[in-house]
Amino acid sequence: MKVEKREWLVLLLIPCIVGIAMWIQPPVFYLNDDMTIRSILSGSYSGMPDGHAVYMGYPLTWILALLYRICGLPWLEIFFLLCITAGMIMTAWQFKQPLIGTCVALLAYMPFAMRLHYTLVAAVLCATAVFLLIRGKNNKSALVMFLLAYMIRSQVGLLCIPFVGCALVWRMTVVSSAERKSKLVSSLKWLGGMVIGLLFCMIMNSVAYSSPEWKEYQAYNKSRTLLYDYTNFSSTDLYGINSEQYGISEQDYRMLSNYATILDASFDRQR
C-alpha cells in the first residue's frame, strides 16, 4: 500500500501524541481479569511465562509469553496500546484532512488507551475493522484487526460477525451495478479469509487446551463465569440470607462472595 504525504503525517503524529500522553499518565488496567492475564503471560503467577492465559486465545498468547521470556518489558500493555494506536491511524487515514482525522481518532480512541481492558481493546479492533469495510478500503488491515480481536476476546469477535456482514452488504449497495460484481468477489474473498483465520485460531486454541486437566479447568471456569457474570449473585445478599434454601453453607457463601474458591480444592464445576 502506497503511503501518501498526508498519511505519513498521521503515521508520525498519532504515535507521538499517544506516547506523550502515556508518559504523562501511564495507563492502568480496568479490571482484575487483565491483571490475571498479565500475571500468567509474564510468569509472575507461576514463575515461568505461559501462553495459557485462559481469557485470551492461542496463538496470540503464545507469542506474548515468548516475548516475556525474551525480555521483561510490559508486553501486554504495549500490545494493547499498539492495537489502539493502529485503530487510530487507520481511522484517521479515512479523512481527507489529516488534522481533522487525527483529532477525531484521538477523541474516539484515547479513553480506551488510558484504562486498558482486553474486552474493550477487542471491541475497538472490531469497530475499526467494520469501519474500514464500510469505507471499502484496507481489506487486509480490517481482516488482521478482526482476527486479533477474536484472539483477544473470542466472544467479541463472534459478536462482530453480523456487523461485518452488514458492512459488506452496504459496500455493494453504494456502488454502481457495473462494480457490484467485483465488490461481491472481494467480499467473498474477505469472508473466506475470515473463516480460514477463525478455524486456524480455534484449532490452535483447542490443541493448547486439549489436556484433561485444562478441559476440567475450563469447565470449572465456565461454571464460575456463569455464576458471577450471568446472575445477580455479586450484587445481592439474598443468597447469603437464604443460603440453606439454595443448598450452600454460610462458609461456602463467604468464599464465593469473596472470590476465594481457590482456597478450597473441593470447589469444582458441579459444586
Disulfide bonds with the S-S distance in Angstrom:
none
